[in-house]
Amino acid sequence: MDINNQKNNEELFPNFTLYERAISYPYFAPDYSFSFYKGQFVKGICVDLNNRIPILSVGSNRSPYQLKRKFSLEQDICVTPATLYDSDIVYAASLSAYGSMPATQWPSKGTKVDLNVLWLKEEQLNIMHLTEALGVAYNFVKLKLGTVEIKDFAYRKSIYGYISIPGAFPFKENMPRRLLVLNARNSKLSDFSEIKALIYLKNYLKLKDKDLSKWVGKVINDKSYRLSIHKILKSKSVQPINPDWEIIKTNINGNLVI
């Protein structure tokens, strides 16, 4: 492997510690189309998208790193750049099983966010539902037509997504904070990095004296503790008004990742 390929591989698939994984959310995502195809990461569209289900990715599902963890390179999937209109991406009122404060969509008239769309087979969609803890952490939704634009080609059919069930976490002024690393135009919200969001949450829970890495470790390793925090966050969360999506009732097979 030459130096450039090694550098690209480390950017796409970093070897994070558990703590690094938590604070590095939502991870690097290319600004071009890419596929997992025949066990390899490949630039471009390498599969037929006609019978695939398009899913807007707002957080870590944008990234090759997370998609490899969920599906492996052996699963043929494709990702295409997209623009989300009239919404921003903010921190949800929850914690993931890997210790991050995850993302959710939030109505914001006039805002545009650079994201991507993941194209899945039916059986792959079930895997995604399980990793999104469908019915507990997220709802599966159909987005309003015209609110997502695929950059590489015209697409006029429905696009789907995941929306936090508890809602967004209210930071200062009782307002959500958008994810700093996501490129947006005409955003109306202040932003936070993942590490700042976690520090804020830790202090909010009156754990100012606790080391962040140790606290994140407890969140990851103690499911009961993590779920107890979920209850606190849900009781304080804020919900979107007049959202550009509708919830889709969905059956799933398997165990949720909570």
Secondary structure, DSSP 8 states (H G I E B T S, - for coil): --HHHHHHHHHHS----HHHHHHTTT----SS-EEEETTEEEES--S--TT-EEEEE-SGGGSHHHHHHHH-TTS-EEEEEEEEEEEEEEEBSS--TTS---EEEEEEEEEEEEEEEEEE-HHHHHHHHHHTTBTTTEEEEEE-TTSEEESSS---S--EEEEESS-B---GGG---EETTS-EES--S-EE-HHHHHHHHHHHTT-TTS-HHHHHHHHHH-HHHHHHHHHHHHHH-B--SS-SEEE------S----
